[in-house]
């Protein structure tokens, strides 16, 4: 877990920060980081509180504690998040290929109409 967490956190912050154009969106960039760090802290707090509660207060498989539930719920939520990101990246890649083909066959086509630009956080 430490390797996975150490590898993803710096990437998420960097990818989030590069979505903005400075200096025009400096205020929005500050708001993004405030909301992002708030959400990470809330998620950490909820996980810290809920995991021991699920382990201690639920019985499963004839045991007094339920480790599969305590660690299964976060695992399932991470799997859902990975699936959502994979779907988004697939559509983003398809949109870029479509734009490339559109530009190849019709160079005068406006590239501004394409929905495949990088998302901007508000």
Beta strands, then each sheet from edge to edge (+ up, - down):
end
